[in-house]
Amino acid sequence: MTEEHNMYDYEKVREEFEWEVPEYYNFVWDEIDERAKDMPDKTALVSIDNSGENAQKHSFKELSDMSKKFANILKDKGLEKGDRAMVLVHRIPEWYIAMLGMMRLGVIPIPTPNLATSEDITYRIGRSEASTIVTDWSNHEKIEKVRDHDDMASLENFILVEAEEDKEGWDDFEELMDEVDSDMEKEDVERTKSDEPLLIYFTSGTTGKPKMVLHTHSYPLGHEVTARFVQDLREDDINWTIADNGWAKAVWGKLFGQWIVGATVVQQNITGRFDPTKALKILQDYGVTTFCVPPTIYKMMINEDVESYDLSSLRHCLSAGEPLNPDVIDKWEDYTGLRIYDYYGQTESVALVANYPTMEVKPGSMGKPTPGHDVEIIDDDCNKVDTGEEGHIALKVKPERPPGLFKEYWKDEEKTESVFDGEWYFTGDRAYKDDDGYFWFVGRDDDVIKASGYRIGPFEVESALQEHPAVQEPAVIGAPHEIRTKIVKAYIILNDDYEPSEELKKELQDHVKQVTAPYKYPREIEFVDELPKTISGKIRRTELRDRAEEKYLEEHDQLPY
């Protein structure tokens, strides 16, 4: 990969871009340690507490040394390259120390969301056969609850961060760190090849049990594209991406690409409800220059007195994962002078499609493919479809497989084979491309609604609903209907100032008809207090479809009991 790029000529960058993937590569030895040598005192990590008032700062040199210490701890416990270890830790420095220490040694970390339940933990340990778990005080009772479960039998090492008291059967993280030194050289550990396992993420499980997404040691190189091009990061940037450490978004915005570039990463240990005023103050007080959060957070922030904060350091704002409400985009730009740039990728990949700072933004579009990624819209037979025609979002994997793409669904050969066909990887998402080459998201393959001869993507309907001031959060599915077979149905959480009514349903239906094609409007609307979600916050539409099916059968006296 070339060191410099011309962000002002998208096509030129795409044409000239080349991957450089060495046979042996380790993000910690080859990137963190190099930063520790080149810029030892540079602040790599700023960790802010929940109050937003107190912060710890760690340089690249400190992270390098501490990760060597933790690698020595694991080595002393007998862990070797290829062993698995769960990391269930809040947004504190110890998460980074554990992750970097594991990767340095070749141990495979399994980052896990803090919302994981005891059942989630049991399933993940059982599937991965992890030998070690690192967690913090606020999470450890979840493990204690199922410690004797058969699926937890592989666990040998229990390491507790921020222990409030001695706990039988647990090693104290701080005590372990005090007992070892940071002496460790490359020759002391087995080298890692670029195509060997680096980490495992469990998918969100929106349609069944979560799958193990296995990434190799080349994965961080793929995220240099995310950092340099999508986030437009430079060495002097201070980047804040708000994401739980158990989500793939954490390594997208808070680890790999950012530190390859040499930027500073900010994290806040948010506990409880998100406080938009604290976030605005952090942006101001810590001179954050690049900011990436879900649209819901932007929506909460624009309801505050944004103009009373000095956000002059901020230069680039991003969002991903949910529909971007044009009203939110416009208000944020009014307050800050900055647009919000959307981009697309998966747990299985890095950023594949994005809007760029120098590119004209088409509101609602995913943007264009990122450098190093040949992304197309294809049909079931792997043929490229015509402009404007809906199809599968697919990534070309031959003759060269991009380093940021996962290796496989570990222990699930059938599922792995189902997403690769010839020279293509099928993302499972659908979209279309316009005359200018911009991609427009339609929805997941399983979520696209076939109603009255039309194919309707829930994403577009949800985006239209989201523009209405009454709507806090929508979820759209295809529900059974006795005449039409399927109809568009919307489950909606209302904002506090609105009450459910038949009049409001009609108003929302009319609104969708005006914003998008009239045939896409939700013929049925149900107001709800909450939506079923995975632990990573994704809506479980399959559960909503089951709910709609059961309601339909009940109304038609067809329940099987």
C-alpha positions as CSV (number, residue, x, y, z in Angstrom):
1,M,0.0,0.0,0.0
2,T,1.4,3.4,-0.9
3,E,2.2,5.7,2.0
4,E,0.5,8.7,0.5
5,H,-2.8,9.0,-1.3
6,N,-4.6,11.7,-3.2
7,M,-7.9,12.0,-1.5
8,Y,-9.0,14.6,-4.1
9,D,-9.1,12.1,-7.0
10,Y,-11.2,9.1,-6.1
11,E,-10.8,7.3,-9.4
12,K,-7.1,7.8,-9.4
13,V,-6.7,6.4,-5.9
14,R,-8.9,3.4,-6.8
15,E,-6.9,2.8,-10.0
16,E,-3.4,3.1,-8.4
17,F,-4.2,1.3,-5.1
18,E,-2.4,-2.0,-4.4
19,W,-2.5,-4.3,-1.4
20,E,0.8,-5.1,0.3
21,V,0.4,-8.1,2.5
22,P,3.7,-9.7,3.8
23,E,3.9,-13.4,4.5
24,Y,4.4,-12.7,8.2
25,Y,2.5,-10.0,10.0
26,N,1.5,-9.1,13.5
27,F,-0.3,-5.9,14.2
28,V,1.2,-5.5,17.7
29,W,4.8,-6.3,16.8
30,D,4.7,-4.6,13.5
31,E,2.6,-1.5,14.2
32,I,2.3,-0.7,17.9
33,D,5.9,-1.4,18.6
34,E,7.0,0.6,15.6
35,R,4.9,3.6,16.8
36,A,6.5,3.1,20.3
37,K,9.9,3.5,18.7
38,D,9.0,6.3,16.3
39,M,6.8,8.3,18.6
40,P,7.1,6.9,22.1
41,D,5.5,9.8,23.9
42,K,2.7,10.3,21.5
43,T,-0.7,9.8,23.2
44,A,-2.3,6.7,21.6
45,L,-5.3,6.3,23.9
46,V,-7.4,8.7,26.0
47,S,-9.7,6.9,28.4
48,I,-12.5,9.0,29.9
49,D,-14.7,7.9,32.7
50,N,-18.5,7.9,32.7
51,S,-18.7,11.4,34.2
52,G,-16.7,12.8,31.3
53,E,-14.5,14.7,33.8
54,N,-11.6,12.3,34.4
55,A,-9.2,10.8,31.9
56,Q,-6.2,8.5,31.7
57,K,-3.7,8.8,28.9
58,H,-1.5,6.1,27.5
59,S,1.3,6.6,25.0
60,F,2.3,4.1,22.3
61,K,5.3,3.1,24.4
62,E,3.2,2.5,27.5
63,L,0.7,0.3,25.5
64,S,3.6,-1.6,24.0
65,D,5.2,-2.3,27.4
66,M,1.9,-3.2,29.1
67,S,0.8,-5.5,26.2
68,K,4.2,-7.3,26.6
69,K,3.5,-7.8,30.3
70,F,0.1,-9.3,29.6
71,A,1.5,-11.5,26.9
72,N,4.0,-12.8,29.5
73,I,1.1,-13.5,31.9
74,L,-0.6,-15.6,29.3
75,K,2.6,-17.3,28.3
76,D,3.3,-18.2,31.9
77,K,-0.1,-19.7,32.1
78,G,0.8,-22.0,29.2
79,L,-1.2,-20.2,26.4
80,E,0.1,-20.6,22.9
81,K,-0.6,-19.4,19.4
82,G,-4.1,-20.5,18.4
83,D,-5.6,-20.8,21.9
84,R,-8.8,-18.8,22.3
85,A,-9.7,-16.3,25.0
86,M,-12.9,-14.3,25.7
87,V,-12.5,-10.6,26.4
88,L,-15.6,-9.1,28.2
89,V,-14.4,-5.7,29.5
90,H,-15.9,-2.3,29.4
91,R,-14.4,0.8,27.7
92,I,-11.3,1.0,29.9
93,P,-7.5,0.7,29.1
94,E,-7.4,-2.9,30.3
95,W,-9.4,-4.0,27.3
96,Y,-6.7,-2.8,25.0
97,I,-3.9,-4.3,27.1
98,A,-5.6,-7.7,27.1
99,M,-6.4,-7.5,23.4
100,L,-2.9,-6.4,22.4
101,G,-1.2,-8.9,24.7
102,M,-3.2,-11.8,23.2
103,M,-2.6,-10.7,19.6
104,R,1.1,-10.3,20.3
105,L,1.3,-13.9,21.5
106,G,-0.9,-15.3,18.7
107,V,-3.7,-16.1,21.2
108,I,-7.1,-15.5,19.5
109,P,-9.2,-13.0,21.4
110,I,-13.0,-13.2,21.3
111,P,-14.3,-9.6,22.0
112,T,-17.8,-9.9,23.6
113,P,-20.4,-7.2,24.1
114,N,-21.0,-6.0,27.7
115,L,-24.7,-6.7,27.1
116,A,-24.0,-10.4,26.8
117,T,-26.0,-12.5,29.2
118,S,-24.8,-15.7,31.0
119,E,-26.5,-17.7,28.3
120,D,-24.6,-15.8,25.6
121,I,-21.3,-16.3,27.3
122,T,-22.0,-20.0,27.8
123,Y,-22.8,-20.5,24.1
124,R,-19.7,-18.6,23.0
125,I,-17.3,-20.4,25.3
126,G,-18.8,-23.7,24.3
127,R,-18.5,-23.1,20.6
128,S,-15.0,-21.6,20.7
129,E,-13.6,-23.9,23.4
130,A,-11.9,-20.9,24.9
131,S,-9.4,-21.6,27.7
132,T,-9.3,-18.1,29.2
133,I,-11.7,-15.4,30.1
134,V,-10.8,-11.8,31.0
135,T,-13.6,-9.7,32.4
136,D,-14.3,-6.9,34.8
137,W,-16.1,-6.7,38.1
138,S,-19.4,-5.5,36.7
139,N,-19.5,-8.6,34.4
140,H,-18.0,-11.3,36.5
141,E,-21.2,-12.4,38.2
142,K,-22.5,-13.5,34.8
143,I,-19.7,-15.9,34.5
144,E,-20.0,-17.1,38.1
145,K,-23.7,-17.9,37.5
146,V,-22.8,-20.5,34.8
147,R,-19.2,-21.4,35.8
148,D,-20.2,-25.0,36.4
149,H,-22.1,-25.4,33.1
150,D,-20.8,-28.2,30.8
151,D,-20.2,-25.8,28.0
152,M,-17.8,-23.8,30.2
153,A,-15.6,-26.9,30.8
154,S,-12.8,-25.6,28.5
155,L,-12.1,-22.6,30.7
156,E,-8.9,-22.9,32.8
157,N,-8.0,-19.2,33.5
158,F,-10.3,-16.6,35.0
159,I,-8.8,-13.1,35.1
160,L,-10.6,-10.3,36.8
161,V,-10.1,-6.6,36.0
162,E,-10.8,-3.8,38.6
163,A,-11.6,-6.4,41.3
164,E,-13.4,-4.8,44.2
165,E,-12.4,-7.6,46.5
166,D,-10.5,-10.9,46.4
167,K,-12.6,-13.5,44.5
168,E,-11.9,-17.2,44.9
169,G,-11.1,-18.8,41.6
170,W,-10.1,-15.6,39.9
171,D,-6.7,-14.0,39.2
172,D,-6.5,-10.3,39.9
173,F,-5.4,-8.5,36.7
174,E,-3.5,-5.7,38.5
175,E,-1.6,-8.1,40.7
176,L,-0.7,-10.3,37.7
177,M,0.6,-7.2,35.9
178,D,2.7,-6.2,38.9
179,E,4.3,-9.6,39.1
180,V,5.7,-9.7,35.5
181,D,8.1,-7.6,33.5
182,S,7.8,-6.2,30.0
183,D,10.8,-8.1,28.7
184,M,9.7,-9.8,25.5
185,E,11.3,-10.0,22.1
186,K,9.9,-11.3,18.8
187,E,12.2,-14.3,19.1
188,D,10.4,-15.3,22.3
189,V,7.2,-16.1,20.6
190,E,6.1,-18.1,17.6
191,R,5.7,-15.7,14.6
192,T,2.3,-15.2,13.0
193,K,1.6,-15.5,9.3
194,S,-0.8,-13.1,7.7
195,D,-3.2,-15.9,6.8
196,E,-3.3,-17.4,10.3
197,P,-6.2,-16.7,12.8
198,L,-6.2,-13.4,14.6
199,L,-9.6,-13.0,16.3
200,I,-13.1,-14.3,16.4
201,Y,-16.3,-12.3,16.3
202,F,-19.7,-13.8,16.9
203,T,-22.2,-12.4,14.5
204,S,-25.3,-10.7,15.9
205,G,-27.5,-13.7,15.3
206,T,-30.5,-11.9,13.8
207,T,-31.6,-15.1,12.1
208,G,-30.6,-17.9,14.4
209,K,-27.6,-18.7,16.6
210,P,-24.5,-16.4,16.2
211,K,-21.8,-17.7,13.9
212,M,-18.0,-17.4,14.5
213,V,-16.4,-15.0,12.1
214,L,-12.7,-15.8,11.9
215,H,-10.4,-13.0,10.8
216,T,-6.7,-13.5,10.1
217,H,-3.7,-11.4,11.0
218,S,-4.0,-9.5,7.7
219,Y,-7.3,-8.0,8.9
220,P,-5.8,-4.9,10.4
221,L,-4.2,-4.0,7.0
222,G,-7.7,-3.9,5.5
223,H,-8.7,-1.4,8.2
224,E,-6.0,1.0,7.1
225,V,-8.4,1.7,4.2
226,T,-11.1,2.4,6.7
227,A,-9.0,4.8,8.6
228,R,-7.1,6.6,5.8
229,F,-9.9,6.9,3.2
230,V,-13.3,6.6,4.9
231,Q,-12.4,8.3,8.2
232,D,-9.8,10.5,6.5
233,L,-7.5,10.1,9.5
234,R,-4.0,11.6,9.8
235,E,-1.3,11.3,12.4
236,D,-2.4,14.4,14.2
237,D,-6.1,13.4,14.5
238,I,-8.0,12.7,17.6
239,N,-10.6,10.1,16.8
240,W,-13.7,9.2,18.8
241,T,-15.8,6.3,17.7
242,I,-18.6,5.4,20.2
243,A,-19.0,1.6,20.3
244,D,-19.1,-1.1,22.8
245,N,-15.7,-3.0,22.9
246,G,-17.5,-6.2,22.1
247,W,-18.7,-5.0,18.7
248,A,-16.7,-5.2,15.5
249,K,-17.2,-1.5,15.2
250,A,-14.6,-1.1,18.0
251,V,-11.7,-2.4,15.9
252,W,-13.1,-0.5,12.9
253,G,-12.9,2.8,14.7
254,K,-10.8,2.4,17.9
255,L,-7.9,0.2,17.2
256,F,-6.4,-1.1,14.0
257,G,-6.5,1.5,11.3
258,Q,-6.3,4.4,13.7
259,W,-3.0,3.2,15.2
260,I,-1.5,2.2,11.9
261,V,-2.0,5.8,10.9
262,G,-0.6,7.0,14.3
263,A,-3.8,8.9,15.4
264,T,-5.0,9.3,18.9
265,V,-8.0,7.2,20.0
266,V,-10.6,8.5,22.5
267,Q,-12.9,6.2,24.5
268,Q,-15.5,7.0,27.2
269,N,-16.6,4.3,29.6
270,I,-20.3,5.0,29.1
271,T,-22.4,3.2,31.7
272,G,-26.1,3.5,31.9
273,R,-28.0,5.8,29.5
274,F,-26.0,7.8,27.0
275,D,-25.7,11.5,28.0
276,P,-25.5,13.8,24.9
277,T,-24.3,16.8,27.0
278,K,-21.3,14.8,28.2
279,A,-20.5,13.8,24.7
280,L,-20.6,17.4,23.5
281,K,-18.3,18.5,26.3
282,I,-15.9,15.7,25.5
283,L,-15.8,16.8,21.8
284,Q,-15.0,20.3,23.1
285,D,-12.6,19.6,25.9
286,Y,-10.5,16.9,24.2
287,G,-10.2,18.6,20.8
288,V,-11.8,15.6,19.0
289,T,-11.2,16.0,15.2
290,T,-13.0,13.0,13.8
291,F,-16.2,11.5,15.2
292,C,-18.2,8.4,14.3
293,V,-21.5,7.3,16.0
294,P,-24.8,5.7,15.2
295,P,-27.5,8.1,13.9
296,T,-29.5,7.7,17.1
297,I,-26.7,9.4,19.0
298,Y,-26.6,12.3,16.5
299,K,-30.4,12.6,17.0
300,M,-30.0,12.9,20.7
301,M,-27.2,15.4,20.4
302,I,-29.0,17.9,18.1
303,N,-31.7,18.2,20.7
304,E,-29.2,19.8,23.1
305,D,-27.8,23.3,22.9
306,V,-25.0,22.3,20.5
307,E,-24.1,25.9,19.6
308,S,-23.0,26.6,23.2
309,Y,-20.1,24.2,22.8
310,D,-16.8,25.0,21.0
311,L,-16.6,22.2,18.3
312,S,-14.1,24.0,16.1
313,S,-11.6,21.2,16.3
314,L,-14.1,18.8,14.7
315,R,-13.5,18.4,11.0
316,H,-15.0,15.0,9.9
317,C,-18.2,13.2,11.1
318,L,-19.3,9.7,10.2
319,S,-22.1,7.2,10.8
320,A,-23.0,3.7,9.8
321,G,-25.3,0.8,10.6
322,E,-28.7,2.6,10.5
323,P,-30.8,4.8,8.3
324,L,-29.5,8.4,8.4
325,N,-32.4,10.8,8.9
326,P,-32.0,13.8,6.5
327,D,-33.4,16.1,9.1
328,V,-30.7,15.1,11.6
329,I,-28.0,15.5,8.9
330,D,-29.2,19.0,8.1
331,K,-29.5,20.1,11.7
332,W,-26.0,18.8,12.5
333,E,-24.6,20.6,9.5
334,D,-26.4,23.8,10.6
335,Y,-24.8,23.6,14.1
336,T,-21.3,22.5,13.1
337,G,-20.9,23.2,9.4
338,L,-20.1,19.5,8.9
339,R,-22.0,16.9,7.0
340,I,-22.3,13.3,8.3
341,Y,-20.8,10.7,6.0
342,D,-22.3,7.3,5.7
343,Y,-20.4,4.1,5.0
344,Y,-21.0,0.3,4.7
345,G,-19.3,-2.9,5.8
346,Q,-19.9,-6.0,7.9
347,T,-18.5,-8.0,10.8
348,E,-17.0,-10.2,8.0
349,S,-15.3,-7.3,6.3
350,V,-13.8,-3.8,6.6
351,A,-15.4,-0.7,5.0
352,L,-16.5,-1.8,1.5
353,V,-18.5,1.2,0.3
354,A,-18.4,4.8,1.6
355,N,-18.9,8.4,1.1
356,Y,-15.7,10.5,1.1
357,P,-14.9,14.0,2.3
358,T,-14.1,15.1,-1.3
359,M,-17.1,13.4,-2.9
360,E,-20.5,14.8,-3.6
361,V,-22.9,13.2,-1.1
362,K,-26.2,11.9,-2.2
363,P,-28.3,11.7,0.9
364,G,-29.3,8.2,1.6
365,S,-26.7,6.6,-0.6
366,M,-24.0,4.3,0.8
367,G,-21.5,5.9,-1.5
368,K,-18.9,4.2,-3.7
369,P,-16.5,1.2,-3.2
370,T,-13.4,1.8,-1.1
371,P,-9.9,1.4,-2.6
372,G,-8.8,-2.2,-2.8
373,H,-12.3,-3.5,-3.0
374,D,-14.1,-4.5,-6.3
375,V,-17.7,-4.3,-5.1
376,E,-20.6,-5.0,-7.6
377,I,-24.3,-5.6,-7.7
378,I,-24.9,-9.1,-9.1
379,D,-27.7,-11.6,-9.6
380,D,-28.0,-15.2,-8.4
381,D,-25.8,-16.4,-11.2
382,C,-23.0,-14.0,-10.5
383,N,-23.8,-11.7,-13.4
384,K,-23.6,-8.0,-13.0
385,V,-27.0,-6.4,-13.2
386,D,-28.0,-3.3,-15.1
387,T,-27.9,0.2,-13.5
388,G,-30.9,0.7,-11.3
389,E,-31.6,-3.0,-11.0
390,E,-31.6,-4.5,-7.5
391,G,-29.2,-7.4,-6.7
392,H,-26.8,-8.8,-4.3
393,I,-23.9,-6.7,-2.9
394,A,-20.9,-8.8,-3.7
395,L,-17.1,-8.5,-3.2
396,K,-14.7,-9.9,-5.8
397,V,-12.2,-12.3,-4.1
398,K,-10.3,-13.5,-7.1
399,P,-7.6,-13.2,-8.3
400,E,-6.7,-11.4,-5.1
401,R,-8.6,-11.8,-1.9
402,P,-8.7,-8.4,0.1
403,P,-7.0,-8.8,3.4
404,G,-9.9,-7.3,5.4
405,L,-12.3,-10.1,4.4
406,F,-12.9,-12.9,7.0
407,K,-11.4,-16.3,6.4
408,E,-14.4,-18.4,7.2
409,Y,-17.3,-19.1,9.6
410,W,-15.3,-21.2,11.9
411,K,-16.6,-24.7,12.5
412,D,-19.4,-24.1,9.9
413,E,-18.1,-25.2,6.5
414,E,-21.6,-25.3,5.0
415,K,-22.4,-21.7,5.9
416,T,-18.9,-20.6,4.6
417,E,-19.5,-22.3,1.3
418,S,-22.9,-20.7,1.0
419,V,-21.5,-17.1,0.9
420,F,-18.7,-17.8,-1.7
421,D,-19.5,-18.5,-5.3
422,G,-16.8,-18.5,-7.9
423,E,-14.9,-15.2,-7.7
424,W,-17.5,-13.5,-5.5
425,Y,-18.3,-13.2,-1.8
426,F,-22.0,-12.6,-1.2
427,T,-22.6,-10.2,1.7
428,G,-26.2,-11.2,2.2
429,D,-27.3,-7.6,1.5
430,R,-29.1,-6.2,-1.4
431,A,-28.8,-2.8,-3.2
432,Y,-28.8,-1.1,-6.6
433,K,-26.4,1.3,-8.3
434,D,-27.3,4.5,-10.0
435,D,-25.9,6.1,-13.2
436,D,-23.1,7.8,-11.2
437,G,-21.9,4.6,-9.6
438,Y,-23.4,5.3,-6.2
439,F,-24.8,2.3,-4.2
440,W,-28.3,2.4,-2.6
441,F,-29.0,0.0,0.2
442,V,-32.3,-2.1,0.0
443,G,-32.0,-4.6,2.8
444,R,-30.9,-8.0,3.9
445,D,-31.7,-10.9,1.6
446,D,-34.0,-12.4,4.2
447,D,-35.6,-9.1,5.0
448,V,-36.7,-8.0,1.5
449,I,-40.5,-8.0,1.3
450,K,-42.3,-9.5,-1.7
451,A,-45.7,-7.9,-1.7
452,S,-48.3,-7.6,-4.5
453,G,-45.6,-8.4,-7.1
454,Y,-43.2,-5.8,-5.8
455,R,-39.9,-6.3,-4.0
456,I,-39.7,-3.8,-1.1
457,G,-36.6,-3.1,1.0
458,P,-37.4,-2.4,4.7
459,F,-34.5,0.1,4.9
460,E,-36.1,2.6,2.5
461,V,-39.5,2.4,4.4
462,E,-37.8,2.8,7.7
463,S,-35.8,5.7,6.4
464,A,-39.0,7.4,5.3
465,L,-40.7,6.8,8.7
466,Q,-37.6,8.0,10.5
467,E,-38.1,11.4,8.9
468,H,-41.4,11.9,10.7
469,P,-41.1,13.8,14.0
470,A,-43.3,11.3,15.8
471,V,-41.0,8.3,15.1
472,Q,-38.2,7.4,17.5
473,E,-37.4,4.1,16.0
474,P,-39.1,2.0,13.3
475,A,-38.8,-1.7,12.2
476,V,-40.4,-2.9,9.0
477,I,-41.2,-6.5,7.9
478,G,-43.3,-8.4,5.6
479,A,-46.4,-9.6,7.4
480,P,-48.9,-12.3,6.1
481,H,-52.1,-11.2,4.5
482,E,-55.0,-13.3,3.3
483,I,-55.4,-11.6,-0.1
484,R,-52.0,-10.0,-0.9
485,T,-50.0,-12.9,0.7
486,K,-47.6,-10.3,2.2
487,I,-47.9,-6.7,3.2
488,V,-45.5,-4.1,4.6
489,K,-45.9,-3.8,8.3
490,A,-44.2,-1.3,10.6
491,Y,-43.5,-1.6,14.3
492,I,-42.9,1.9,15.7
493,I,-41.6,3.3,18.9
494,L,-43.0,6.8,19.3
495,N,-41.2,9.9,20.6
496,D,-42.3,11.1,24.0
497,D,-44.5,13.9,22.8
498,Y,-46.8,11.5,20.7
499,E,-49.5,9.1,21.6
500,P,-50.7,6.1,19.5
501,S,-53.9,6.7,17.5
502,E,-55.6,5.7,14.3
503,E,-55.1,9.3,13.1
504,L,-51.4,9.1,13.6
505,K,-51.2,5.8,11.7
506,K,-52.9,7.4,8.8
507,E,-50.6,10.4,9.0
508,L,-47.5,8.1,9.0
509,Q,-48.9,6.1,6.0
510,D,-49.5,9.3,4.0
511,H,-46.0,10.6,5.0
512,V,-44.3,7.4,3.5
513,K,-46.4,7.7,0.3
514,Q,-45.1,11.2,-0.1
515,V,-41.4,10.4,0.7
516,T,-41.1,7.2,-1.3
517,A,-43.0,5.2,-3.9
518,P,-46.7,5.0,-2.7
519,Y,-46.8,1.2,-3.0
520,K,-44.1,0.9,-0.3
521,Y,-46.2,2.4,2.5
522,P,-46.9,0.3,5.6
523,R,-50.5,-1.0,5.3
524,E,-50.3,-2.1,8.9
525,I,-48.7,-0.2,11.8
526,E,-48.3,-1.3,15.3
527,F,-47.0,1.0,18.1
528,V,-44.7,-0.7,20.6
529,D,-42.6,0.3,23.6
530,E,-39.6,-1.7,22.5
531,L,-38.1,-3.7,19.7
532,P,-36.4,-7.1,20.0
533,K,-32.7,-6.7,19.4
534,T,-29.5,-8.7,19.5
535,I,-26.8,-7.8,22.1
536,S,-25.1,-5.7,19.5
537,G,-28.3,-3.6,19.0
538,K,-29.5,-5.0,15.7
539,I,-33.3,-5.5,15.3
540,R,-34.3,-9.1,15.2
541,R,-36.7,-8.9,12.3
542,T,-37.1,-12.6,12.3
543,E,-38.7,-12.3,15.8
544,L,-41.0,-9.6,14.5
545,R,-42.0,-11.8,11.5
546,D,-42.8,-14.7,13.9
547,R,-44.9,-12.3,16.0
548,A,-46.8,-11.1,13.0
549,E,-47.3,-14.7,11.8
550,E,-48.7,-15.7,15.1
551,K,-51.0,-12.8,15.3
552,Y,-52.3,-13.6,11.8
553,L,-53.0,-17.2,12.6
554,E,-54.7,-16.2,15.8
555,E,-57.0,-13.8,14.0
556,H,-57.8,-16.5,11.5
557,D,-58.3,-19.3,14.0
558,Q,-55.3,-21.2,12.5
559,L,-53.1,-21.6,15.6
560,P,-51.6,-25.1,15.8
561,Y,-52.9,-25.6,19.3
